[in-house]
Structure formats: structure tokens, C-alpha cells
Amino acid sequence: MLILLDIDGVMVPANSWKKPEFHDDGFPMFDSRSVRALQKIISETGASLLLTTSHKSKYNIAQWRNIFKSRGIKAKHIHRLSSNSLHSSRKDEILDWYMAKHIPNEEFVIIDDDKLLNGLPTNIKNNLVLTSSSVGLTDELAENAISILKNRAYNYA
């Protein structure tokens, strides 16, 4: 199981009126609610992280492990999409990953705030959990992500 994870607008809400706080490692602090929600998804599914964030190439995997660990997220495996040297859209990056690297029948969820991902083909878009960029990942969205990973219908009560 994989969580294709964006950071800005998911783990770090984008609020223009609020100056972002930075951790000692120089990377922005994660929203505490988003941390709890992501850890819940990981704990309940055992999913690995596949970073899709625009920051993905700024740090090596060991540094990413430290970034997540220091923010209270215990992920067994962290991977990242290839460097985006062609400056493709996130949508195109995910399509490229799906076509070239996705393992058939491996459950995955995309957690992102990029509304352009609504243009993904239906078979991929069905795995999308779209956050509000000013709010980030919430408990309700985490439940949706868990349902997608466990391949069951989500109740939008």
C-alpha cells in the first residue's frame, strides 16, 4: 500500500495571513492535526509514503526520514517520485508513475491539494483525497484515505 503524499496544503496548510513556523531542521512544521491524521492512516494500513511534493528532490531519503520522525510520523518506508527536471505538472508526474512504476493490484491513495488532479483518469482519480490547502489533512479525510487503501466504499455521512 502506498500513500502518494504532497506536503504543502496537506501537512503544512497554506495560510497567507500566518507566517509559517520552521523546525530546527529548517523545514516547515507540520500541522498537528495533519500529523495525527497521517499517522492514523499509516498505523491502520501499514502503507509506505511516496513523496510527490515539489520539495521531494531537496532532501535525500535519510533526511526525509528525519523530517517525518522529528514531527512524530512513523513511516516504515519513504520513497519519492523521480526529480521533476522537465517541470511537469503534478498530474503528469502521477500519470507517469502510474504507467511506469505502479504495481498492478497495489492499493494506493493520493493525498494532495492540487485541484488539477481532478483531471486524472477515473481509475486513478478514484484514489484521490483532495485537501483544502488552507486546512490540510483532517481526520475525516484520513478515514476516506483508509477506505481507499482497504478498497472499500467510504461513507460520506
Backbone as JSON Lines, residues from 0, in Angstrom:
{"i":0,"aa":"M","n":[0.84,-1.18,0.0],"ca":[0.0,0.0,0.0],"c":[0.88,1.24,0.0]}
{"i":1,"aa":"L","n":[0.44,2.22,-0.76],"ca":[1.2,3.47,-0.9],"c":[0.33,4.69,-0.67]}
{"i":2,"aa":"I","n":[0.93,5.67,-0.02],"ca":[0.33,6.99,0.11],"c":[1.18,7.94,-0.73]}
{"i":3,"aa":"L","n":[0.63,8.43,-1.83],"ca":[1.31,9.45,-2.64],"c":[1.03,10.77,-1.95]}
{"i":4,"aa":"L","n":[2.05,11.35,-1.33],"ca":[1.84,12.46,-0.4],"c":[2.48,13.76,-0.86]}
{"i":5,"aa":"D","n":[1.65,14.77,-0.91],"ca":[2.1,16.14,-1.08],"c":[2.34,16.7,0.33]}
{"i":6,"aa":"I","n":[3.09,17.77,0.45],"ca":[3.35,18.37,1.76],"c":[2.61,19.69,1.91]}
{"i":7,"aa":"D","n":[2.89,20.66,1.04],"ca":[2.25,21.97,1.13],"c":[0.76,21.84,0.84]}
{"i":8,"aa":"G","n":[-0.06,22.34,1.75],"ca":[-1.5,22.23,1.6],"c":[-2.07,20.92,2.12]}
{"i":9,"aa":"V","n":[-1.2,20.02,2.55],"ca":[-1.63,18.74,3.13],"c":[-1.11,18.64,4.57]}
{"i":10,"aa":"M","n":[0.19,18.66,4.72],"ca":[0.81,18.6,6.05],"c":[1.12,20.0,6.58]}
{"i":11,"aa":"V","n":[1.3,20.94,5.67],"ca":[1.58,22.34,6.02],"c":[0.5,23.2,5.35]}
{"i":12,"aa":"P","n":[-0.57,23.52,6.09],"ca":[-1.61,24.35,5.49],"c":[-1.05,25.69,5.03]}
{"i":13,"aa":"A","n":[-1.55,26.17,3.9],"ca":[-1.08,27.42,3.32],"c":[-2.03,28.54,3.72]}
{"i":14,"aa":"N","n":[-1.64,29.3,4.71],"ca":[-2.44,30.42,5.19],"c":[-1.66,31.7,4.99]}
{"i":15,"aa":"S","n":[-2.1,32.53,4.05],"ca":[-1.35,33.74,3.69],"c":[-1.25,34.73,4.85]}
{"i":16,"aa":"W","n":[-2.16,34.67,5.8],"ca":[-2.15,35.6,6.92],"c":[-1.24,35.15,8.07]}
{"i":17,"aa":"K","n":[-0.71,33.94,7.96],"ca":[0.08,33.38,9.06],"c":[1.47,33.01,8.55]}
{"i":18,"aa":"K","n":[2.48,33.51,9.21],"ca":[3.86,33.19,8.85],"c":[4.15,31.73,9.25]}
{"i":19,"aa":"P","n":[4.69,30.93,8.34],"ca":[4.95,29.52,8.69],"c":[6.02,29.4,9.77]}
{"i":20,"aa":"E","n":[5.84,28.4,10.62],"ca":[6.84,28.08,11.64],"c":[7.78,27.03,11.07]}
{"i":21,"aa":"F","n":[9.05,27.13,11.43],"ca":[10.04,26.18,10.94],"c":[10.61,25.36,12.08]}
{"i":22,"aa":"H","n":[10.89,24.11,11.79],"ca":[11.51,23.18,12.73],"c":[13.01,23.47,12.76]}
{"i":23,"aa":"D","n":[13.72,22.9,13.71],"ca":[15.18,23.07,13.8],"c":[15.91,22.62,12.54]}
{"i":24,"aa":"D","n":[15.29,21.69,11.78],"ca":[15.92,21.19,10.56],"c":[15.74,22.14,9.37]}
{"i":25,"aa":"G","n":[15.04,23.25,9.58],"ca":[14.87,24.24,8.52],"c":[13.66,24.01,7.63]}
{"i":26,"aa":"F","n":[12.94,22.9,7.85],"ca":[11.75,22.6,7.06],"c":[10.53,23.05,7.86]}
{"i":27,"aa":"P","n":[9.46,23.49,7.2],"ca":[8.28,23.94,7.94],"c":[7.72,22.88,8.89]}
{"i":28,"aa":"M","n":[7.14,23.36,9.99],"ca":[6.45,22.48,10.93],"c":[5.21,21.93,10.24]}
{"i":29,"aa":"F","n":[4.82,20.72,10.61],"ca":[3.59,20.12,10.12],"c":[2.47,20.48,11.09]}
{"i":30,"aa":"D","n":[1.27,20.65,10.57],"ca":[0.1,20.89,11.39],"c":[-0.15,19.65,12.26]}
{"i":31,"aa":"S","n":[-0.38,19.85,13.55],"ca":[-0.53,18.72,14.48],"c":[-1.73,17.84,14.11]}
{"i":32,"aa":"R","n":[-2.82,18.43,13.65],"ca":[-3.99,17.64,13.25],"c":[-3.64,16.78,12.03]}
{"i":33,"aa":"S","n":[-2.89,17.35,11.1],"ca":[-2.49,16.6,9.9],"c":[-1.54,15.47,10.26]}
{"i":34,"aa":"V","n":[-0.66,15.69,11.23],"ca":[0.26,14.65,11.69],"c":[-0.54,13.47,12.25]}
{"i":35,"aa":"R","n":[-1.49,13.76,13.12],"ca":[-2.32,12.7,13.71],"c":[-3.08,11.94,12.63]}
{"i":36,"aa":"A","n":[-3.61,12.67,11.66],"ca":[-4.39,12.04,10.59],"c":[-3.51,11.13,9.73]}
{"i":37,"aa":"L","n":[-2.32,11.62,9.35],"ca":[-1.42,10.8,8.54],"c":[-0.95,9.58,9.31]}
{"i":38,"aa":"Q","n":[-0.61,9.76,10.59],"ca":[-0.15,8.62,11.39],"c":[-1.26,7.59,11.54]}
{"i":39,"aa":"K","n":[-2.49,8.04,11.63],"ca":[-3.63,7.1,11.7],"c":[-3.7,6.26,10.43]}
{"i":40,"aa":"I","n":[-3.54,6.89,9.28],"ca":[-3.59,6.16,8.01],"c":[-2.47,5.12,7.98]}
{"i":41,"aa":"I","n":[-1.26,5.54,8.34],"ca":[-0.12,4.62,8.33],"c":[-0.33,3.48,9.31]}
{"i":42,"aa":"S","n":[-0.77,3.8,10.52],"ca":[-0.96,2.78,11.56],"c":[-2.02,1.75,11.17]}
{"i":43,"aa":"E","n":[-3.11,2.22,10.55],"ca":[-4.21,1.31,10.22],"c":[-3.99,0.52,8.94]}
{"i":44,"aa":"T","n":[-3.08,0.98,8.08],"ca":[-2.91,0.3,6.79],"c":[-1.5,-0.25,6.57]}
{"i":45,"aa":"G","n":[-0.52,0.26,7.29],"ca":[0.86,-0.14,7.05],"c":[1.43,0.42,5.77]}
{"i":46,"aa":"A","n":[0.77,1.43,5.21],"ca":[1.18,1.99,3.92],"c":[2.53,2.7,4.01]}
{"i":47,"aa":"S","n":[3.27,2.65,2.92],"ca":[4.51,3.39,2.76],"c":[4.21,4.75,2.16]}
{"i":48,"aa":"L","n":[5.14,5.69,2.31],"ca":[4.98,7.01,1.73],"c":[5.73,7.11,0.42]}
{"i":49,"aa":"L","n":[5.11,7.7,-0.58],"ca":[5.74,8.05,-1.84],"c":[5.54,9.55,-1.99]}
{"i":50,"aa":"L","n":[6.61,10.31,-1.81],"ca":[6.52,11.77,-1.82],"c":[6.36,12.3,-3.23]}
{"i":51,"aa":"T","n":[5.3,13.1,-3.4],"ca":[5.03,13.75,-4.68],"c":[5.27,15.25,-4.59]}
{"i":52,"aa":"T","n":[5.56,15.73,-3.42],"ca":[5.74,17.15,-3.15],"c":[6.82,17.78,-4.03]}
{"i":53,"aa":"S","n":[6.66,19.07,-4.26],"ca":[7.69,19.79,-5.03],"c":[9.02,19.83,-4.27]}
{"i":54,"aa":"H","n":[8.99,19.54,-2.99],"ca":[10.22,19.51,-2.17],"c":[10.97,18.18,-2.26]}
{"i":55,"aa":"K","n":[10.4,17.21,-2.96],"ca":[10.91,15.84,-2.92],"c":[12.4,15.69,-3.22]}
{"i":56,"aa":"S","n":[12.93,16.5,-4.12],"ca":[14.33,16.35,-4.52],"c":[15.28,17.21,-3.7]}
{"i":57,"aa":"K","n":[14.75,18.02,-2.81],"ca":[15.61,18.89,-1.99],"c":[16.29,18.14,-0.87]}
{"i":58,"aa":"Y","n":[15.77,16.94,-0.55],"ca":[16.3,16.15,0.55],"c":[16.46,14.71,0.1]}
{"i":59,"aa":"N","n":[17.48,14.03,0.65],"ca":[17.62,12.61,0.35],"c":[16.68,11.82,1.27]}
{"i":60,"aa":"I","n":[16.58,10.54,1.04],"ca":[15.62,9.72,1.8],"c":[15.94,9.73,3.29]}
{"i":61,"aa":"A","n":[17.21,9.69,3.67],"ca":[17.57,9.73,5.09],"c":[17.1,11.04,5.73]}
{"i":62,"aa":"Q","n":[17.25,12.14,5.01],"ca":[16.79,13.42,5.53],"c":[15.26,13.45,5.64]}
{"i":63,"aa":"W","n":[14.57,12.88,4.65],"ca":[13.11,12.81,4.74],"c":[12.68,11.98,5.93]}
{"i":64,"aa":"R","n":[13.37,10.87,6.18],"ca":[13.04,10.04,7.35],"c":[13.13,10.87,8.62]}
{"i":65,"aa":"N","n":[14.19,11.67,8.73],"ca":[14.37,12.51,9.91],"c":[13.29,13.59,10.0]}
{"i":66,"aa":"I","n":[12.93,14.17,8.86],"ca":[11.88,15.2,8.85],"c":[10.58,14.62,9.4]}
{"i":67,"aa":"F","n":[10.2,13.45,8.91],"ca":[8.96,12.83,9.37],"c":[9.07,12.36,10.82]}
{"i":68,"aa":"K","n":[10.16,11.72,11.15],"ca":[10.35,11.21,12.51],"c":[10.31,12.34,13.54]}
{"i":69,"aa":"S","n":[10.98,13.45,13.25],"ca":[11.03,14.56,14.2],"c":[9.68,15.24,14.36]}
{"i":70,"aa":"R","n":[8.75,14.95,13.47],"ca":[7.41,15.52,13.55],"c":[6.39,14.5,14.05]}
{"i":71,"aa":"G","n":[6.89,13.34,14.5],"ca":[6.02,12.34,15.11],"c":[5.36,11.37,14.16]}
{"i":72,"aa":"I","n":[5.88,11.24,12.96],"ca":[5.31,10.31,11.98],"c":[6.25,9.13,11.81]}
{"i":73,"aa":"K","n":[5.7,7.95,12.07],"ca":[6.48,6.71,11.98],"c":[6.11,5.99,10.7]}
{"i":74,"aa":"A","n":[6.9,6.19,9.68],"ca":[6.66,5.52,8.39],"c":[7.77,4.49,8.18]}
{"i":75,"aa":"K","n":[7.36,3.25,7.89],"ca":[8.35,2.19,7.65],"c":[9.22,2.5,6.44]}
{"i":76,"aa":"H","n":[8.57,2.9,5.36],"ca":[9.28,3.14,4.11],"c":[8.88,4.49,3.52]}
{"i":77,"aa":"I","n":[9.89,5.23,3.09],"ca":[9.66,6.51,2.43],"c":[10.38,6.48,1.09]}
{"i":78,"aa":"H","n":[9.64,6.78,0.05],"ca":[10.19,6.86,-1.3],"c":[9.8,8.23,-1.85]}
{"i":79,"aa":"R","n":[10.31,8.55,-3.01],"ca":[9.92,9.8,-3.65],"c":[9.87,9.59,-5.16]}
{"i":80,"aa":"L","n":[9.01,10.37,-5.8],"ca":[8.98,10.35,-7.25],"c":[10.32,10.85,-7.76]}
{"i":81,"aa":"S","n":[10.64,10.52,-8.98],"ca":[11.87,10.99,-9.59],"c":[11.88,12.51,-9.65]}
{"i":82,"aa":"S","n":[13.07,13.06,-9.76],"ca":[13.22,14.5,-9.88],"c":[12.41,15.01,-11.06]}
{"i":83,"aa":"N","n":[11.79,16.15,-10.91],"ca":[10.93,16.72,-11.94],"c":[11.72,17.72,-12.79]}
{"i":84,"aa":"S","n":[12.74,17.24,-13.47],"ca":[13.6,18.13,-14.24],"c":[12.88,18.74,-15.45]}
{"i":85,"aa":"L","n":[11.8,18.12,-15.89],"ca":[11.05,18.65,-17.03],"c":[9.95,19.62,-16.58]}
{"i":86,"aa":"H","n":[9.84,19.82,-15.27],"ca":[8.83,20.72,-14.7],"c":[7.42,20.34,-15.14]}
{"i":87,"aa":"S","n":[7.14,19.04,-15.09],"ca":[5.81,18.53,-15.41],"c":[4.84,18.93,-14.31]}
{"i":88,"aa":"S","n":[3.56,18.92,-14.62],"ca":[2.55,19.15,-13.61],"c":[2.5,17.94,-12.67]}
{"i":89,"aa":"R","n":[1.95,18.13,-11.49],"ca":[1.79,17.01,-10.55],"c":[0.95,15.93,-11.19]}
{"i":90,"aa":"K","n":[-0.08,16.33,-11.91],"ca":[-0.94,15.37,-12.6],"c":[-0.11,14.51,-13.55]}
{"i":91,"aa":"D","n":[0.75,15.13,-14.35],"ca":[1.58,14.37,-15.29],"c":[2.6,13.49,-14.57]}
{"i":92,"aa":"E","n":[3.14,13.98,-13.47],"ca":[4.08,13.16,-12.68],"c":[3.39,11.9,-12.17]}
{"i":93,"aa":"I","n":[2.18,12.06,-11.66],"ca":[1.45,10.91,-11.14],"c":[1.07,9.95,-12.26]}
{"i":94,"aa":"L","n":[0.65,10.49,-13.39],"ca":[0.35,9.63,-14.55],"c":[1.59,8.85,-14.99]}
{"i":95,"aa":"D","n":[2.74,9.52,-15.03],"ca":[3.98,8.85,-15.41],"c":[4.31,7.73,-14.43]}
{"i":96,"aa":"W","n":[4.15,8.02,-13.12],"ca":[4.4,6.99,-12.1],"c":[3.47,5.81,-12.3]}
{"i":97,"aa":"Y","n":[2.2,6.11,-12.51],"ca":[1.2,5.04,-12.66],"c":[1.52,4.14,-13.85]}
{"i":98,"aa":"M","n":[1.89,4.76,-14.95],"ca":[2.17,4.0,-16.17],"c":[3.48,3.2,-16.06]}
{"i":99,"aa":"A","n":[4.48,3.75,-15.4],"ca":[5.8,3.12,-15.39],"c":[6.11,2.31,-14.14]}
{"i":100,"aa":"K","n":[5.6,2.71,-12.98],"ca":[6.07,2.09,-11.74],"c":[4.99,1.47,-10.87]}
{"i":101,"aa":"H","n":[3.73,1.81,-11.11],"ca":[2.67,1.27,-10.26],"c":[2.57,-0.24,-10.47]}
{"i":102,"aa":"I","n":[2.52,-0.94,-9.36],"ca":[2.39,-2.4,-9.4],"c":[0.89,-2.73,-9.47]}
{"i":103,"aa":"P","n":[0.47,-3.48,-10.49],"ca":[-0.95,-3.82,-10.59],"c":[-1.46,-4.43,-9.28]}
{"i":104,"aa":"N","n":[-2.67,-4.07,-8.91],"ca":[-3.34,-4.54,-7.69],"c":[-2.75,-4.01,-6.39]}
{"i":105,"aa":"E","n":[-1.76,-3.12,-6.46],"ca":[-1.26,-2.49,-5.24],"c":[-2.15,-1.3,-4.94]}
{"i":106,"aa":"E","n":[-2.72,-1.3,-3.75],"ca":[-3.61,-0.21,-3.35],"c":[-2.78,1.05,-3.11]}
{"i":107,"aa":"F","n":[-3.34,2.19,-3.54],"ca":[-2.67,3.47,-3.31],"c":[-3.71,4.56,-3.13]}
{"i":108,"aa":"V","n":[-3.29,5.62,-2.44],"ca":[-4.13,6.79,-2.28],"c":[-3.25,8.01,-2.55]}
{"i":109,"aa":"I","n":[-3.82,9.0,-3.2],"ca":[-3.14,10.26,-3.48],"c":[-3.72,11.29,-2.53]}
{"i":110,"aa":"I","n":[-2.87,11.9,-1.71],"ca":[-3.34,12.95,-0.8],"c":[-2.66,14.24,-1.22]}
{"i":111,"aa":"D","n":[-3.46,15.17,-1.72],"ca":[-2.91,16.38,-2.34],"c":[-3.96,17.48,-2.3]}
{"i":112,"aa":"D","n":[-3.52,18.72,-2.48],"ca":[-4.46,19.85,-2.54],"c":[-4.57,20.42,-3.95]}
{"i":113,"aa":"D","n":[-3.88,19.82,-4.92],"ca":[-3.86,20.32,-6.29],"c":[-5.15,19.95,-7.02]}
{"i":114,"aa":"K","n":[-6.0,20.93,-7.24],"ca":[-7.29,20.69,-7.88],"c":[-7.16,20.19,-9.32]}
{"i":115,"aa":"L","n":[-6.02,20.41,-9.96],"ca":[-5.8,19.89,-11.31],"c":[-5.82,18.36,-11.35]}
{"i":116,"aa":"L","n":[-5.63,17.73,-10.17],"ca":[-5.67,16.27,-10.12],"c":[-7.08,15.74,-10.37]}
{"i":117,"aa":"N","n":[-8.08,16.61,-10.31],"ca":[-9.43,16.19,-10.68],"c":[-9.49,15.78,-12.14]}
{"i":118,"aa":"G","n":[-8.49,16.16,-12.94],"ca":[-8.42,15.8,-14.34],"c":[-7.77,14.46,-14.61]}
{"i":119,"aa":"L","n":[-7.39,13.73,-13.54],"ca":[-6.82,12.4,-13.72],"c":[-7.86,11.45,-14.3]}
{"i":120,"aa":"P","n":[-7.42,10.42,-15.01],"ca":[-8.38,9.41,-15.47],"c":[-9.13,8.83,-14.26]}
{"i":121,"aa":"T","n":[-10.38,8.44,-14.46],"ca":[-11.24,7.98,-13.37],"c":[-10.61,6.88,-12.53]}
{"i":122,"aa":"N","n":[-9.94,5.91,-13.16],"ca":[-9.37,4.79,-12.41],"c":[-8.28,5.25,-11.44]}
{"i":123,"aa":"I","n":[-7.66,6.39,-11.7],"ca":[-6.66,6.94,-10.79],"c":[-7.31,7.96,-9.85]}
{"i":124,"aa":"K","n":[-8.19,8.78,-10.4],"ca":[-8.87,9.81,-9.59],"c":[-9.68,9.19,-8.46]}
{"i":125,"aa":"N","n":[-10.18,7.99,-8.63],"ca":[-10.92,7.31,-7.57],"c":[-10.07,7.11,-6.32]}
{"i":126,"aa":"N","n":[-8.77,7.26,-6.45],"ca":[-7.84,7.1,-5.32],"c":[-7.37,8.44,-4.77]}
{"i":127,"aa":"L","n":[-8.02,9.51,-5.16],"ca":[-7.62,10.86,-4.76],"c":[-8.38,11.33,-3.53]}
{"i":128,"aa":"V","n":[-7.63,11.84,-2.56],"ca":[-8.2,12.54,-1.41],"c":[-7.68,13.97,-1.53]}
{"i":129,"aa":"L","n":[-8.59,14.88,-1.85],"ca":[-8.23,16.27,-2.11],"c":[-8.43,17.09,-0.83]}
{"i":130,"aa":"T","n":[-7.36,17.71,-0.38],"ca":[-7.45,18.54,0.83],"c":[-7.72,19.99,0.46]}
{"i":131,"aa":"S","n":[-8.17,20.74,1.43],"ca":[-8.25,22.19,1.29],"c":[-6.87,22.72,1.65]}
{"i":132,"aa":"S","n":[-6.28,23.52,0.78],"ca":[-4.9,23.97,1.02],"c":[-4.77,24.79,2.3]}
{"i":133,"aa":"S","n":[-5.83,25.43,2.75],"ca":[-5.74,26.24,3.97],"c":[-6.01,25.42,5.24]}
{"i":134,"aa":"V","n":[-6.48,24.17,5.06],"ca":[-6.81,23.32,6.21],"c":[-5.84,22.15,6.33]}
{"i":135,"aa":"G","n":[-5.55,21.49,5.23],"ca":[-4.67,20.33,5.25],"c":[-5.44,19.04,5.51]}
{"i":136,"aa":"L","n":[-4.7,18.0,5.86],"ca":[-5.26,16.68,6.09],"c":[-6.02,16.65,7.41]}
{"i":137,"aa":"T","n":[-7.26,16.15,7.36],"ca":[-8.12,16.09,8.54],"c":[-8.44,14.63,8.88]}
{"i":138,"aa":"D","n":[-9.06,14.42,10.03],"ca":[-9.47,13.06,10.43],"c":[-10.47,12.46,9.43]}
{"i":139,"aa":"E","n":[-11.41,13.28,8.97],"ca":[-12.4,12.77,8.02],"c":[-11.73,12.35,6.71]}
{"i":140,"aa":"L","n":[-10.8,13.16,6.23],"ca":[-10.08,12.8,5.0],"c":[-9.21,11.57,5.23]}
{"i":141,"aa":"A","n":[-8.67,11.42,6.44],"ca":[-7.89,10.22,6.76],"c":[-8.75,8.97,6.68]}
{"i":142,"aa":"E","n":[-9.99,9.06,7.17],"ca":[-10.91,7.92,7.07],"c":[-11.18,7.57,5.61]}
{"i":143,"aa":"N","n":[-11.34,8.58,4.78],"ca":[-11.54,8.37,3.35],"c":[-10.32,7.65,2.76]}
{"i":144,"aa":"A","n":[-9.12,8.12,3.11],"ca":[-7.88,7.51,2.6],"c":[-7.76,6.05,3.04]}
{"i":145,"aa":"I","n":[-8.1,5.78,4.29],"ca":[-8.05,4.4,4.81],"c":[-9.02,3.52,4.04]}
{"i":146,"aa":"S","n":[-10.22,4.04,3.76],"ca":[-11.21,3.27,2.99],"c":[-10.69,2.96,1.59]}
{"i":147,"aa":"I","n":[-10.05,3.93,0.97],"ca":[-9.49,3.71,-0.36],"c":[-8.4,2.63,-0.3]}
{"i":148,"aa":"L","n":[-7.52,2.74,0.67],"ca":[-6.43,1.76,0.78],"c":[-6.94,0.36,1.11]}
{"i":149,"aa":"K","n":[-8.01,0.3,1.89],"ca":[-8.58,-1.01,2.24],"c":[-9.61,-1.43,1.21]}
{"i":150,"aa":"N","n":[-9.72,-0.62,0.13],"ca":[-10.56,-0.96,-1.01],"c":[-12.02,-1.2,-0.64]}
{"i":151,"aa":"R","n":[-12.56,-0.25,0.12],"ca":[-13.97,-0.35,0.46],"c":[-14.61,1.03,0.28]}
{"i":152,"aa":"A","n":[-15.89,1.03,0.07],"ca":[-16.61,2.29,-0.16],"c":[-16.58,3.14,1.1]}
{"i":153,"aa":"Y","n":[-16.4,4.43,0.92],"ca":[-16.37,5.38,2.05],"c":[-17.77,5.95,2.25]}
{"i":154,"aa":"N","n":[-18.19,6.03,3.48],"ca":[-19.5,6.58,3.83],"c":[-19.35,8.08,4.07]}
{"i":155,"aa":"Y","n":[-19.92,8.89,3.21],"ca":[-19.8,10.35,3.31],"c":[-20.88,10.94,4.21]}
{"i":156,"aa":"A","n":[-21.2,10.3,5.31],"ca":[-22.27,10.72,6.22],"c":[-22.21,12.18,6.59]}
